[in-house]
Amino acid sequence: MSSTTILLVEDSATNRYFIEQFVMELGYQCVAAKNGLEAVAYCRDKVPDLILMDVIMPEMDGLQATAELRRMFGEHWVPIIFLTSLNELESVVGGLKSGGDDYLAKPVSFDLLSAKIHVFLRIAEMQNQINQDAVRLEKYYRENEVEQQLALELIERLIGQRTSRPDHVWQYLSPAAGFNGDLIIICQPPSGGEHIMLADCTGHGLTAAISALPAIDCFYEMTQAGCGMAEIARGVNQKLHRLLPGGRFVAAALIAIDPDGVRVSIWNGGVPCVLLFNERAEVAASCNSTHPPLGILPAEAFDDSMQSLDWQPSQVLVVSSDGITEAKDGNGVMFGLPGVVEAVGRGWPARIGEGVLEAVRAHMHGDAASDDISLLVIRHAAAEQPPGG
């Protein structure tokens, strides 16, 4: 016999006998109760898989019993089918409102009863499976939240230990998901000057953030070892090419400011915006992406050539990921480099970074960013620094 239990609540001994025998012939266990009180008492200890409920009964009728059982069962759904005579239509409506799921008219058609039992047991099984899946999903979600929070803290600590925050460099990072696939690292070489990396890893979220870890460590360690930026670019590329799975890479702008502050050298692999502005907020030089992103090419095919620019105290270098240049308005129009140039002009000279961010938000009309955003405003260390970005 099946382990499925059907509770039959019926005050008529004759009806109770025949229905009980039929249910057992179908292969189910059948527990009989004479009224609603007995049904409620039974369900306090055990929960049946389905209930056949008479409407008119002494002591506690089917409507009262159903309402009480629904309170007892809470979120757990047990199908309740009312058994009622044809002249009790008002009772049927009341029963469905009290928590019943269907009804059968007396005298009961056993073919129809069999069909309804099979249908509702199948629905109940699917509902219980959905509930179990929801519980497992909630448990997974809570555990995943804890794990992601720990991973985020570890990544932030690692980046915090590897980067400095000089007054003349304004930076902004904002993730599209919980983790930022963009990163900014600023290190001081032993011989002086600065090494800066703005990197944009494939995608966003945890997988993008993890892809950044090898780049952070390699960039920092090679800087501390006194390596030049061309050598660092080659080293980071080789490490990422070896470690990252296919289809994963890191777009990056690697910037070296020499110790006397008169020149800046830039290696650009996939970063859309690297612009040098003069004292009139005009574009003095644009360092376009002339290389593939880091991690794509093997060592023998890698090009470490860099663009070298004169670096005047009045000039400002603005660098951003595609989270800014590819931000779209409601018509799909991108913010683009012209948007950056115009925003820099409006924010010049004290609010360059804030001005770009405000312009991007206005362009998106308040919509959430679809990609990670990173923005750098690098002023000459010898220049007087304004209070803002």
Stockholm file with secondary structure:
# STOCKHOLM 1.0

chainA/1-389         MSSTTILLVEDSATNRYFIEQFVMELGYQCVAAKNGLEAVAYCRDKVPDLILMDVIMPEMDGLQATAELRRMFGEHWVPIIFLTSLNELESVVGGLKSGGDDYLAKPVSFDLLSAKIHVFLRIAEMQNQINQDAVRLEKYYRENEVEQQLALELIERLIGQRTSRPDHVWQYLSPAAGFNGDLIIICQPPSGGEHIMLADCTGHGLTAAISALPAIDCFYEMTQAGCGMAEIARGVNQKLHRLLPGGRFVAAALIAIDPDGVRVSIWNGGVPCVLLFNERAEVAASCNSTHPPLGILPAEAFDDSMQSLDWQPSQVLVVSSDGITEAKDGNGVMFGLPGVVEAVGRGWPARIGEGVLEAVRAHMHGDAASDDISLLVIRHAAAEQPPGG
#=GR chainA/1-389 SS CCSCEEEEECSCHHHHHHHHHHHHHTTCEEEEESSHHHHHHHHHHCCCSEEEEESSCSSSCHHHHHHHHHHHHTTSCCCEEEEEETTCHHHHHHHHHHTCCEEEEESCCHHHHHHHHHHHHHHHHHHHHHHHHHHHHHHHHHHHHHHHHHHHHHHHHHHHHHCCCCTTEEEEEECSSSSCSEEEEEECCTTSSEEEEEEEESSSSHHHHHHHHHHHHHHHHHHHTTCCHHHHHHHHHHHHHHHSCTTCCEEEEEEEECTTSSEEEEEEESCSEEEEECTTSCEEEECCCCSCCBTSSCGGGCCCCCEEEECCTTCEEEEECHHHHTCBCTTCCBCHHHHHHHHHHHHTTTCHHHHHHHHHHHHTTTCCCSSCEEEEEEECTTSCCCSCC
#=GC SS_cons         CCSCEEEEECSCHHHHHHHHHHHHHTTCEEEEESSHHHHHHHHHHCCCSEEEEESSCSSSCHHHHHHHHHHHHTTSCCCEEEEEETTCHHHHHHHHHHTCCEEEEESCCHHHHHHHHHHHHHHHHHHHHHHHHHHHHHHHHHHHHHHHHHHHHHHHHHHHHHCCCCTTEEEEEECSSSSCSEEEEEECCTTSSEEEEEEEESSSSHHHHHHHHHHHHHHHHHHHTTCCHHHHHHHHHHHHHHHSCTTCCEEEEEEEECTTSSEEEEEEESCSEEEEECTTSCEEEECCCCSCCBTSSCGGGCCCCCEEEECCTTCEEEEECHHHHTCBCTTCCBCHHHHHHHHHHHHTTTCHHHHHHHHHHHHTTTCCCSSCEEEEEEECTTSCCCSCC
//
